[in-house]
């Protein structure tokens, strides 16, 4: 069975910011008109605007059930976040909404661990291996790379290659919990080791130094030791509901 792609257009941070800031003011139906009006400044074609709106709504408004509580917590503090903190919540919500974007991030992260530069062709090849040798996969790969470039997490290099930008340091304990919850959800995992989460390729643009005490105080998570050194994170289902 052919895997769905979906991520077929570049997504800009200011469009995501505007979507989040508008969500508390407008209904689902109104959001489509509001976004259409806002995007006219950047996207001339009606079809392209419609595609962009579909993607923005999927990332932030029409999220999967398991991501609703995570999304709602972010919305409650979004206005207080720094620009860098907004990047990681947009990243987390995008990898939750679009498996294609998540898989591309994972492949990039793995390759950047091994080498300083990664060619667009190398990522394109890996994505075709997973999604099929289709024109739509080529378009989605380009849209993903262009989005990441515009977000400032990868930098163009010679020969149609990319380098990772300097990793964004994330110190906010709330966002540490956000990252853990997103990975538990998208990986459909009941538990994950904290050191695995800290080094997971899908979050390659970011750097974390998890605070065990702060995480243990988060009511959404259960943190416990396994063996001598392993720290395990689980979603606290009872308190999460």
Secondary structure, 3 states (H helix, E strand, C coil): CCCCCCCCCCCCHHHHHHHHHHHCCCCHHHHHHHHHHHHCCCCCCHHHHHHHHHHHHHHHHCCCHHHHHHHHHHHHHHHHCCHHHHHHHHHHHHHHHCHHHHHHHHHHHHHHHHCCEEEHHHHHHHHHHHHCCCHHHHHHHHHHHHHHHHHCCEEEECCCEEEECCCEEECCHHHHHHHHHHHHHHCCCCEEEHHHHHCCHHHCCEEECCCHHHHHCCCCEEEEEECCCEEEEEECHHHHC
